[in-house]
Amino acid sequence: MNKAIAEHLRVVADFQPSNADELEAFRLKYLGKKGVLNDLFAAFKSVPNEEKKEYGRVVNQLKNAAEQAVLRFKSELEQSKPLHSENDLTKTGDHVFTGSQHPVTTVRNEIVDIFKRIGFSVSEGPEIEDDWHNFSALNFPEEHPARDMQDTFFVHTDPDWALRTHTSSVQVREMEGNEPPIRIIAPGRVFRNEAISARSHCIFHQIEGLYIDKNVSFADLKQTLLYFAREFFGAETKIRLRPSYFPFTEPSAEMDIWWGLETETDYRMTKGTGWLEVMGCGMVDPAVLEASNIDPKVYSGYAFGLGIERITLQRFGIPDIRMLFENDMRFLNQFKGVI
């Protein structure tokens, strides 16, 4: 019997399969339920007692050798398997569709990067806000039209909560939770109950900025906005500030950039003036500082806010704001490689 086992050991030691089929046949021959080893273990009970120890040793030696051979050759065959064994590399491959940033995201990131370079950090807040952060702390009087249902999406079950109408609410949270100096920008999505048309939407994105410190002046605001305009629109960009009104800033202004009147589109976009409005701004009203427990006799600050969609339409010559929200791949694919 030991001579037969020794012959099996020799066969296992010399085994060199050339393919997976030969290896599988070897495995079944020695390790299968009807294989050699199964028969040898079944014959163990008929072996004389004085020979059982040696018999068991050599049978286990054969079993271990066969198992190791199967594992070793299986690994070697998988590593040497040709890549084209199941695939024809001469065939045309499937097209892989690559994605790209949404144009609004592209413009947002560019604006954020510009303000980060002069020390502004990014701050974010909730899109569902209470009355205090969205209106009252920003000096909106009770009778202000922005509180009317025509402008705001209120939460039906609790009229003290609404979808935020601006990211100025983030500025309030920053002033409540931090001591000056504060220098932040707050990009985010906002909501207003407005009719959807080619030039306006009920959902849009803003970036608002806030700087509070000692001795902050309107001149600081103007230089900051001039820096932004020239970084974003070009080094020769001209700006102008027109008096305006916002409840949370005093004095307040609208900033325009000189767009020019070279084409018919320029006339349409600037209403024939050559100047294009891009943002509102102003010095933070002392009442807003007091509402957030900041002493207006010690600190002053400025704030500004601009709509990202409006600038995106200008940047890429998009005629209809609704195109930014429709997720039409024919439209979005035009912006691959823009970044």
C-alpha positions as CSV (number, residue, x, y, z in Angstrom):
1,M,0.0,0.0,0.0
2,N,2.8,2.4,0.9
3,K,4.4,1.8,-2.5
4,A,1.1,3.0,-4.2
5,I,1.1,6.1,-2.0
6,A,4.7,6.8,-2.8
7,E,3.8,6.6,-6.5
8,H,1.0,9.1,-6.0
9,L,3.4,11.4,-4.2
10,R,5.8,11.2,-7.2
11,V,2.9,12.0,-9.6
12,V,1.9,15.0,-7.5
13,A,5.4,16.3,-7.2
14,D,5.9,16.1,-11.0
15,F,2.5,17.6,-11.9
16,Q,2.7,20.6,-14.3
17,P,-0.7,21.6,-15.7
18,S,-0.7,23.7,-18.9
19,N,-4.3,25.0,-18.5
20,A,-7.2,25.3,-16.0
21,D,-8.9,22.1,-17.3
22,E,-5.9,19.9,-16.5
23,L,-5.7,21.5,-13.0
24,E,-9.4,20.8,-12.4
25,A,-9.0,17.2,-13.5
26,F,-6.0,16.8,-11.1
27,R,-8.1,18.2,-8.3
28,L,-11.0,15.9,-8.9
29,K,-8.6,12.9,-9.2
30,Y,-7.0,13.4,-5.8
31,L,-9.3,15.7,-3.7
32,G,-12.8,15.0,-5.1
33,K,-15.4,13.0,-3.3
34,K,-14.6,9.9,-5.4
35,G,-10.8,10.7,-5.6
36,V,-7.7,8.8,-4.6
37,L,-7.4,10.4,-1.1
38,N,-11.0,9.5,-0.3
39,D,-10.4,5.9,-1.1
40,L,-7.1,5.9,0.9
41,F,-8.8,7.3,4.0
42,A,-11.6,4.8,3.6
43,A,-9.1,1.9,3.6
44,F,-7.6,3.1,6.9
45,K,-9.8,0.8,9.0
46,S,-8.4,-2.3,7.3
47,V,-4.7,-1.4,7.9
48,P,-3.0,-3.4,10.7
49,N,-2.7,-1.6,14.0
50,E,1.1,-1.5,13.9
51,E,1.0,0.1,10.5
52,K,-1.7,2.7,11.0
53,K,0.6,5.5,12.3
54,E,2.9,5.3,9.3
55,Y,0.0,4.9,6.9
56,G,-1.8,7.9,8.3
57,R,1.4,10.0,8.1
58,V,2.0,9.3,4.4
59,V,-1.6,9.7,3.4
60,N,-1.7,13.1,5.1
61,Q,1.5,14.0,3.4
62,L,-0.1,13.2,0.0
63,K,-3.2,15.2,0.9
64,N,-1.2,18.3,1.8
65,A,1.0,18.0,-1.3
66,A,-2.1,17.8,-3.5
67,E,-3.8,20.7,-1.9
68,Q,-0.7,22.9,-2.1
69,A,-0.2,22.0,-5.7
70,V,-3.8,23.0,-6.6
71,L,-3.5,26.4,-4.8
72,R,-0.1,27.1,-6.3
73,F,-1.0,26.3,-9.9
74,K,-4.4,28.0,-9.6
75,S,-2.7,31.3,-8.7
76,E,0.0,30.9,-11.4
77,L,-2.6,30.2,-14.1
78,E,-4.7,33.3,-13.1
79,Q,-1.7,35.5,-13.2
80,S,-0.6,34.3,-16.6
81,K,-4.1,34.4,-18.1
82,P,-4.0,36.5,-21.2
83,L,-6.0,39.7,-21.0
84,H,-7.7,39.0,-24.4
85,S,-8.8,35.5,-23.5
86,E,-12.4,36.6,-23.2
87,N,-12.3,40.0,-24.9
88,D,-11.5,41.0,-28.4
89,L,-9.2,44.0,-28.0
90,T,-9.6,44.9,-31.6
91,K,-13.3,45.8,-31.1
92,T,-14.3,49.4,-30.5
93,G,-14.7,50.2,-26.8
94,D,-17.8,51.5,-25.1
95,H,-17.9,55.3,-24.8
96,V,-17.3,56.5,-21.3
97,F,-19.3,59.7,-20.6
98,T,-17.3,62.1,-18.5
99,G,-19.0,64.6,-16.2
100,S,-18.2,68.3,-15.6
101,Q,-19.1,71.0,-13.1
102,H,-22.4,72.8,-13.5
103,P,-21.8,76.3,-14.8
104,V,-23.2,77.8,-11.5
105,T,-20.7,75.7,-9.5
106,T,-17.9,76.9,-11.7
107,V,-18.8,80.5,-11.2
108,R,-19.4,80.0,-7.5
109,N,-16.0,78.4,-7.0
110,E,-14.2,81.2,-8.9
111,I,-15.9,83.9,-6.7
112,V,-15.1,82.0,-3.5
113,D,-11.4,81.7,-4.5
114,I,-11.1,85.4,-5.2
115,F,-12.4,86.4,-1.8
116,K,-10.4,83.7,-0.1
117,R,-7.2,85.3,-1.5
118,I,-7.9,88.4,0.6
119,G,-8.7,86.7,3.9
120,F,-12.4,85.8,3.7
121,S,-13.4,82.3,5.0
122,V,-16.5,80.4,3.9
123,S,-19.4,80.0,6.2
124,E,-22.7,78.1,5.7
125,G,-26.0,77.8,7.4
126,P,-29.4,76.1,7.3
127,E,-31.8,76.6,4.3
128,I,-34.9,76.6,6.6
129,E,-34.6,79.6,8.9
130,D,-36.6,81.1,11.8
131,D,-38.0,84.7,11.6
132,W,-35.2,86.1,13.8
133,H,-32.3,85.1,11.6
134,N,-34.0,85.6,8.3
135,F,-35.8,89.0,9.1
136,S,-35.9,90.5,12.6
137,A,-32.1,90.4,13.3
138,L,-31.5,92.1,9.9
139,N,-33.7,95.1,10.8
140,F,-36.7,94.1,8.7
141,P,-39.7,95.9,10.2
142,E,-42.9,93.9,10.8
143,E,-44.6,95.6,7.9
144,H,-41.8,95.0,5.4
145,P,-43.1,93.5,2.1
146,A,-40.5,90.7,2.1
147,R,-42.4,89.1,5.0
148,D,-45.5,88.8,2.7
149,M,-46.4,85.4,1.3
150,Q,-45.8,86.9,-2.2
151,D,-42.0,86.9,-1.5
152,T,-41.4,84.2,1.0
153,F,-42.0,80.4,1.2
154,F,-43.2,80.0,4.8
155,V,-43.5,76.7,6.5
156,H,-47.2,75.9,6.5
157,T,-47.3,74.4,10.0
158,D,-45.3,77.2,11.6
159,P,-45.3,80.7,10.0
160,D,-42.2,81.7,12.1
161,W,-40.1,79.4,9.9
162,A,-39.5,79.8,6.2
163,L,-37.1,78.9,3.4
164,R,-34.4,81.5,3.7
165,T,-34.7,84.4,1.3
166,H,-31.0,85.3,1.4
167,T,-27.8,84.1,2.9
168,S,-27.7,87.1,5.2
169,S,-29.1,84.8,7.8
170,V,-25.6,83.1,7.9
171,Q,-24.1,86.5,8.7
172,V,-26.4,86.8,11.7
173,R,-25.3,83.4,13.0
174,E,-21.7,84.4,12.6
175,M,-22.1,87.6,14.5
176,E,-24.0,85.8,17.3
177,G,-21.4,83.1,17.7
178,N,-18.1,84.9,17.2
179,E,-16.3,88.0,18.4
180,P,-15.0,90.5,15.9
181,P,-13.0,90.7,13.7
182,I,-15.3,88.7,11.4
183,R,-14.5,88.3,7.7
184,I,-16.7,85.7,5.9
185,I,-18.5,84.9,2.7
186,A,-21.7,82.9,2.7
187,P,-22.5,81.1,-0.5
188,G,-25.7,79.1,-0.7
189,R,-29.1,78.4,-2.2
190,V,-32.0,80.7,-1.4
191,F,-35.7,80.8,-2.2
192,R,-38.3,83.5,-3.1
193,N,-41.9,83.1,-4.1
194,E,-41.4,84.8,-7.5
195,A,-42.8,84.0,-11.0
196,I,-40.4,81.9,-13.0
197,S,-39.3,83.5,-16.3
198,A,-36.3,83.8,-18.5
199,R,-34.7,86.3,-16.1
200,S,-35.8,85.1,-12.7
201,H,-36.5,81.9,-10.7
202,C,-37.9,80.9,-7.4
203,I,-34.6,79.1,-6.5
204,F,-31.2,80.7,-7.0
205,H,-27.8,81.0,-5.4
206,Q,-26.1,83.9,-3.6
207,I,-22.8,84.8,-2.2
208,E,-22.9,87.3,0.6
209,G,-19.9,88.8,2.4
210,L,-19.4,90.4,5.8
211,Y,-16.5,92.2,7.4
212,I,-16.7,93.6,10.9
213,D,-13.8,95.1,12.8
214,K,-12.7,98.4,14.3
215,N,-12.5,101.4,12.0
216,V,-14.0,99.7,8.9
217,S,-15.1,102.3,6.4
218,F,-17.0,102.6,3.1
219,A,-13.6,103.1,1.4
220,D,-12.7,99.6,2.6
221,L,-15.9,98.3,1.0
222,K,-15.2,100.1,-2.3
223,Q,-11.7,98.8,-2.6
224,T,-12.8,95.2,-1.8
225,L,-15.4,95.3,-4.5
226,L,-13.1,96.9,-7.0
227,Y,-10.6,94.1,-6.4
228,F,-13.3,91.5,-6.9
229,A,-14.6,93.1,-10.1
230,R,-11.1,93.3,-11.7
231,E,-10.2,89.8,-10.7
232,F,-13.5,88.3,-12.0
233,F,-14.4,90.6,-15.0
234,G,-10.9,91.7,-16.1
235,A,-8.1,94.1,-15.0
236,E,-9.5,97.1,-16.7
237,T,-13.0,96.8,-15.3
238,K,-14.6,100.0,-14.0
239,I,-17.2,100.1,-11.3
240,R,-19.7,102.6,-9.9
241,L,-21.7,102.7,-6.7
242,R,-25.3,104.1,-6.8
243,P,-27.3,105.0,-3.6
244,S,-29.9,102.4,-2.7
245,Y,-31.8,101.0,0.3
246,F,-31.5,97.7,2.2
247,P,-32.9,97.3,5.8
248,F,-29.7,95.8,7.1
249,T,-27.2,98.4,5.7
250,E,-26.8,102.2,6.0
251,P,-25.7,103.7,3.8
252,S,-26.6,101.3,1.1
253,A,-25.5,101.1,-2.6
254,E,-25.8,99.1,-5.8
255,M,-22.6,98.3,-7.6
256,D,-22.5,98.4,-11.4
257,I,-19.7,97.4,-13.8
258,W,-19.0,99.1,-17.1
259,W,-20.1,96.5,-19.7
260,G,-20.0,98.6,-22.8
261,L,-22.3,99.2,-25.7
262,E,-20.6,97.4,-28.6
263,T,-23.3,94.9,-29.5
264,E,-27.0,94.6,-29.6
265,T,-26.7,92.1,-26.6
266,D,-24.8,94.8,-24.7
267,Y,-27.7,97.2,-25.2
268,R,-30.2,94.7,-24.1
269,M,-28.3,93.6,-21.0
270,T,-27.5,97.1,-19.8
271,K,-30.8,98.7,-21.0
272,G,-28.9,101.0,-23.2
273,T,-26.7,102.5,-20.4
274,G,-23.6,100.4,-20.7
275,W,-23.6,99.8,-17.0
276,L,-24.6,96.4,-15.6
277,E,-25.8,95.9,-12.0
278,V,-24.0,93.0,-10.2
279,M,-24.6,93.3,-6.5
280,G,-25.9,95.3,-3.5
281,C,-23.8,96.4,-0.6
282,G,-23.4,98.9,2.2
283,M,-22.2,99.5,5.8
284,V,-23.8,97.2,8.4
285,D,-26.6,99.1,10.1
286,P,-25.8,99.7,13.8
287,A,-29.2,98.2,14.7
288,V,-28.0,94.9,13.1
289,L,-24.8,95.0,15.2
290,E,-26.8,95.6,18.4
291,A,-29.2,92.7,17.6
292,S,-26.2,90.4,17.7
293,N,-24.6,92.0,20.8
294,I,-21.8,93.8,19.0
295,D,-21.2,97.3,20.2
296,P,-21.6,99.7,17.2
297,K,-19.6,102.4,19.1
298,V,-16.6,100.1,18.9
299,Y,-17.1,98.1,15.7
300,S,-18.3,98.9,12.2
301,G,-18.5,96.7,9.1
302,Y,-19.7,96.3,5.6
303,A,-21.7,93.7,3.8
304,F,-22.4,92.8,0.1
305,G,-24.3,90.2,-1.8
306,L,-24.5,89.1,-5.4
307,G,-26.6,86.5,-7.3
308,I,-24.5,83.7,-8.9
309,E,-27.0,82.9,-11.6
310,R,-27.0,86.4,-13.0
311,I,-23.2,86.4,-13.3
312,T,-23.3,82.9,-14.8
313,L,-25.7,84.1,-17.5
314,Q,-23.4,86.9,-18.3
315,R,-20.2,84.8,-18.2
316,F,-21.4,82.2,-20.6
317,G,-24.0,84.1,-22.7
318,I,-26.9,81.9,-21.5
319,P,-30.2,83.5,-22.6
320,D,-32.6,81.9,-20.1
321,I,-32.1,81.2,-16.4
322,R,-34.4,78.2,-16.5
323,M,-31.8,76.4,-18.5
324,L,-29.7,76.2,-15.4
325,F,-32.3,74.1,-13.6
326,E,-33.6,71.8,-16.2
327,N,-30.6,69.3,-16.1
328,D,-30.7,68.9,-19.9
329,M,-27.6,67.0,-20.9
330,R,-27.5,68.7,-24.3
331,F,-27.1,72.0,-22.5
332,L,-24.7,70.9,-19.7
333,N,-22.4,69.0,-22.1
334,Q,-21.5,72.4,-23.6
335,F,-19.5,73.2,-20.5
336,K,-17.1,70.3,-20.5
337,G,-13.6,71.6,-20.6
338,V,-14.6,75.1,-19.5
339,I,-13.0,74.8,-16.1
